[in-house]
Amino acid sequence: MIDLRTLREDPDRLRASQRARGEDDSVVDALLALDERRRAALTGFESLRAEQKNIGKSVSRASGDERQALLDRAKDLAAQVKAAESEAETLGGELDELLMSVPNIVEEGAPAGGEDDYVVLEEVGEKPAFEFTPRDHVELGELLDAIDIERGAKVSGARFFFLKGVGARLQLGLLTMAMQQAVEAGFTPMITPVLVKPESMQGTGFHIAHDKEIYRLPEDDLYLVGTSEVPLAAYHADEILDVRSLPLRYAGWSSCFRREAGSYGKDTRGIIRVHQFDKVEMFSYCRPEDAHEEHLRLLAWEKEMLDKVELPYRIIDTAAGDLGTSAARKYDCEAWIPSQGRYRELTSTSNCTDFQARRLRVRTRDADGRPQHVATLNGTLATTRWIVAILENHQQADGSVVVPKALRPYVGLDVLEPVSR
């Protein structure tokens, strides 16, 4: 959630952020009004409590009519104190609820606008020029006996699939190479839970009551994660981290689950938009003043992975209206998909500043020993969707696929060959 002190001192900053996101900026006035009412209620409560304590001390020294008057006043004050405390708690709850609904303040320099208002920062690599009609990943997956969508649908329904044979080896090799790169860069490898409590999901920035993308197990009040960012963000909840240990960097490997509720009719062919996939996710806790540079480091590690698998890609600066609730800035790396003739997202990295840490109460201490919230950042290092780009960009006329050189030791093959049936 946003910092109340920042809101009081510079409300126009949040107003500008809301407008950049295409959100209603009147929420700023509502927050300020609620905050003022809550603080006034707290002041009133504290004043009444102080008077109540003073009268309590006076009663023991009084006698006769004076004592009775003091007792009557004490009784009246007790009721007023209880009412004032209740009002302050109610207003505090309303303020917290409204704060939880407000997205993070957009970082200065992020493009304003919606989904189509991104800015292309860089294009890397050359798009393949085939001397044959290229196949899409579904046809290649069938030729290689690597992807079985038909049986995935039979067993689990639409948007599920099996990776088999070289398809399974390709994913395991890709994610293992990503994890190895992360370890060499100083990340702690993590195999994370895929079921989390509601407070972990909400603390990361998801609106569990309204987000139709999230799978919920109502009987257990647990949620399936759509990214290991969620358990990694909640890993240090309610802790004070030693500033000397920062940045703390984790690389989480997990299966991820998304309902894709708003994607009816989109990417129905293949494994681009599915309900279950695997991913290696980078996650960093750092000092707020270091977050901008840490964000660029995460982006550089994503680029390193994309270069290893020899894919043509571009980097975009995502527009404010297309940012998630927690992100103040987000960069996407999009690979070229030959069968579609366009770029598709393979990775994203987000700077969430202290937004998630406030919700999850993750703090450190500044140079003067005062508690302060840390910043959190995340970034995808590899995921199942990469298989689409690898197969399509490295295909040959006979349906075989050349394995990128850096990936070969992890897959155990130089070329994926079609399977005779």
QUIGIUR-V511054 format. One record per residue. N is the residue number from 0. RES is the residue in three letters. D_LAST is the distance of its C-alpha to the last C-alpha in whole Angstrom. Layout:
BEGIN
N|RES|D_LAST, N|RES|D_LAST
END
This chain:
BEGIN
0|MET|56, 1|ILE|59, 2|ASP|62, 3|LEU|65, 4|ARG|67, 5|THR|65, 6|LEU|65, 7|ARG|69, 8|GLU|70, 9|ASP|68, 10|PRO|66, 11|ASP|66, 12|ARG|63, 13|LEU|61, 14|ARG|62, 15|ALA|61, 16|SER|57, 17|GLN|57, 18|ARG|58, 19|ALA|55, 20|ARG|53, 21|GLY|54, 22|GLU|55, 23|ASP|59, 24|ASP|61, 25|SER|64, 26|VAL|62, 27|VAL|64, 28|ASP|67, 29|ALA|66, 30|LEU|65, 31|LEU|69, 32|ALA|71, 33|LEU|69, 34|ASP|70, 35|GLU|73, 36|ARG|74, 37|ARG|72, 38|ARG|74, 39|ALA|77, 40|ALA|77, 41|LEU|76, 42|THR|79, 43|GLY|81, 44|PHE|80, 45|GLU|81, 46|SER|84, 47|LEU|85, 48|ARG|83, 49|ALA|86, 50|GLU|89, 51|GLN|88, 52|LYS|88, 53|ASN|91, 54|ILE|93, 55|GLY|91, 56|LYS|94, 57|SER|97, 58|VAL|97, 59|SER|98, 60|ARG|101, 61|ALA|102, 62|SER|104, 63|GLY|105, 64|ASP|105, 65|GLU|103, 66|ARG|100, 67|GLN|100, 68|ALA|99, 69|LEU|97, 70|LEU|95, 71|ASP|94, 72|ARG|93, 73|ALA|91, 74|LYS|89, 75|ASP|89, 76|LEU|87, 77|ALA|85, 78|ALA|84, 79|GLN|83, 80|VAL|81, 81|LYS|79, 82|ALA|78, 83|ALA|78, 84|GLU|76, 85|SER|74, 86|GLU|74, 87|ALA|73, 88|GLU|70, 89|THR|69, 90|LEU|69, 91|GLY|67, 92|GLY|64, 93|GLU|64, 94|LEU|64, 95|ASP|61, 96|GLU|59, 97|LEU|60, 98|LEU|59, 99|MET|56, 100|SER|55, 101|VAL|56, 102|PRO|53, 103|ASN|54, 104|ILE|56, 105|VAL|54, 106|GLU|55, 107|GLU|57, 108|GLY|55, 109|ALA|52, 110|PRO|51, 111|ALA|53, 112|GLY|51, 113|GLY|48, 114|GLU|44, 115|ASP|44, 116|ASP|47, 117|TYR|45, 118|VAL|47, 119|VAL|44, 120|LEU|45, 121|GLU|43, 122|GLU|40, 123|VAL|38, 124|GLY|36, 125|GLU|35, 126|LYS|32, 127|PRO|29, 128|ALA|30, 129|PHE|26, 130|GLU|26, 131|PHE|23, 132|THR|23, 133|PRO|21, 134|ARG|19, 135|ASP|20, 136|HIS|19, 137|VAL|17, 138|GLU|14, 139|LEU|14, 140|GLY|14, 141|GLU|11, 142|LEU|9, 143|LEU|10, 144|ASP|9, 145|ALA|13, 146|ILE|15, 147|ASP|14, 148|ILE|17, 149|GLU|16, 150|ARG|17, 151|GLY|20, 152|ALA|21, 153|LYS|21, 154|VAL|22, 155|SER|25, 156|GLY|25, 157|ALA|25, 158|ARG|25, 159|PHE|23, 160|PHE|20, 161|PHE|18, 162|LEU|18, 163|LYS|15, 164|GLY|14, 165|VAL|15, 166|GLY|17, 167|ALA|19, 168|ARG|20, 169|LEU|21, 170|GLN|23, 171|LEU|25, 172|GLY|25, 173|LEU|27, 174|LEU|29, 175|THR|30, 176|MET|31, 177|ALA|33, 178|MET|35, 179|GLN|36, 180|GLN|37, 181|ALA|39, 182|VAL|41, 183|GLU|42, 184|ALA|43, 185|GLY|45, 186|PHE|43, 187|THR|43, 188|PRO|40, 189|MET|40, 190|ILE|37, 191|THR|39, 192|PRO|39, 193|VAL|37, 194|LEU|40, 195|VAL|43, 196|LYS|47, 197|PRO|48, 198|GLU|50, 199|SER|48, 200|MET|46, 201|GLN|49, 202|GLY|50, 203|THR|47, 204|GLY|48, 205|PHE|46, 206|HIS|48, 207|ILE|47, 208|ALA|49, 209|HIS|47, 210|ASP|44, 211|LYS|41, 212|GLU|38, 213|ILE|39, 214|TYR|38, 215|ARG|41, 216|LEU|41, 217|PRO|45, 218|GLU|45, 219|ASP|45, 220|ASP|46, 221|LEU|44, 222|TYR|41, 223|LEU|38, 224|VAL|38, 225|GLY|36, 226|THR|37, 227|SER|38, 228|GLU|41, 229|VAL|43, 230|PRO|43, 231|LEU|44, 232|ALA|47, 233|ALA|48, 234|TYR|48, 235|HIS|51, 236|ALA|53, 237|ASP|57, 238|GLU|57, 239|ILE|59, 240|LEU|57, 241|ASP|59, 242|VAL|60, 243|ARG|59, 244|SER|56, 245|LEU|55, 246|PRO|52, 247|LEU|50, 248|ARG|46, 249|TYR|43, 250|ALA|40, 251|GLY|38, 252|TRP|34, 253|SER|33, 254|SER|31, 255|CYS|33, 256|PHE|33, 257|ARG|34, 258|ARG|34, 259|GLU|34, 260|ALA|36, 261|GLY|38, 262|SER|34, 263|TYR|34, 264|GLY|32, 265|LYS|31, 266|ASP|28, 267|THR|26, 268|ARG|23, 269|GLY|21, 270|ILE|23, 271|ILE|26, 272|ARG|28, 273|VAL|27, 274|HIS|29, 275|GLN|28, 276|PHE|27, 277|ASP|29, 278|LYS|31, 279|VAL|34, 280|GLU|37, 281|MET|40, 282|PHE|44, 283|SER|47, 284|TYR|51, 285|CYS|53, 286|ARG|57, 287|PRO|57, 288|GLU|59, 289|ASP|56, 290|ALA|53, 291|HIS|53, 292|GLU|52, 293|GLU|50, 294|HIS|48, 295|LEU|48, 296|ARG|46, 297|LEU|44, 298|LEU|43, 299|ALA|43, 300|TRP|40, 301|GLU|38, 302|LYS|38, 303|GLU|38, 304|MET|34, 305|LEU|33, 306|ASP|34, 307|LYS|32, 308|VAL|29, 309|GLU|30, 310|LEU|30, 311|PRO|33, 312|TYR|35, 313|ARG|38, 314|ILE|41, 315|ILE|42, 316|ASP|46, 317|THR|45, 318|ALA|48, 319|ALA|50, 320|GLY|49, 321|ASP|45, 322|LEU|46, 323|GLY|45, 324|THR|49, 325|SER|49, 326|ALA|48, 327|ALA|51, 328|ARG|49, 329|LYS|45, 330|TYR|43, 331|ASP|40, 332|CYS|37, 333|GLU|35, 334|ALA|32, 335|TRP|31, 336|ILE|28, 337|PRO|27, 338|SER|25, 339|GLN|28, 340|GLY|30, 341|ARG|32, 342|TYR|33, 343|ARG|32, 344|GLU|34, 345|LEU|32, 346|THR|35, 347|SER|39, 348|THR|42, 349|SER|45, 350|ASN|49, 351|CYS|50, 352|THR|53, 353|ASP|55, 354|PHE|54, 355|GLN|52, 356|ALA|54, 357|ARG|57, 358|ARG|55, 359|LEU|54, 360|ARG|57, 361|VAL|56, 362|ARG|59, 363|THR|60, 364|ARG|64, 365|ASP|65, 366|ALA|67, 367|ASP|70, 368|GLY|69, 369|ARG|68, 370|PRO|65, 371|GLN|62, 372|HIS|59, 373|VAL|56, 374|ALA|54, 375|THR|50, 376|LEU|47, 377|ASN|43, 378|GLY|40, 379|THR|36, 380|LEU|35, 381|ALA|31, 382|THR|29, 383|THR|26, 384|ARG|26, 385|TRP|26, 386|ILE|23, 387|VAL|23, 388|ALA|25, 389|ILE|24, 390|LEU|20, 391|GLU|22, 392|ASN|25, 393|HIS|23, 394|GLN|20, 395|GLN|19, 396|ALA|19, 397|ASP|15, 398|GLY|14, 399|SER|15, 400|VAL|18, 401|VAL|21, 402|VAL|22, 403|PRO|26, 404|LYS|28, 405|ALA|30, 406|LEU|27, 407|ARG|25, 408|PRO|28, 409|TYR|27, 410|VAL|23, 411|GLY|23, 412|LEU|21, 413|ASP|22, 414|VAL|19, 415|LEU|16, 416|GLU|13, 417|PRO|9, 418|VAL|6, 419|SER|4, 420|ARG|0
END
